[in-house]
Structure formats: C-alpha cells, structure tokens
C-alpha cells in the first residue's frame, strides 16, 4: 500500500480504516506510525516507527521517532 492509498483510506475512515494496512515503503509505514500515535495506539506507533527506521537507516527523522 502506498502513502497515497493509506492517506485516502485514513481520510474516509480514520485510524480504524488503516490500522491493519501493510504499507511497504518507509514513508507510508512512518505515516501509519503517526496515525497510530494520534489514536493513542502507542505500542503500534512504536512498532511502525521502528520498522520505518530499520528500512531507512539514513533517515534521522525516523531514527529520532523511536528514541
């Protein structure tokens, strides 16, 4: 699932609509982390942020999100 697809689903149904999504790129995974955080799903948010950081280790934004 791309970031655009994730965003469209989030717009129509909120976090509930995307919580089980399986995005494949780090940007979409990080967006899912932000959506989970906004929904007070902190465990899921951290897991998604860690996945994004692992996929793109050069991203300081993703790395800082897990600290």
Secondary structure as UniProt FT lines:
FT   HELIX           3..18
FT   TURN            19..20
FT   HELIX           26..38
FT   TURN            39..40
FT   HELIX           42..55
FT   TURN            56..58
FT   HELIX           60..65
//
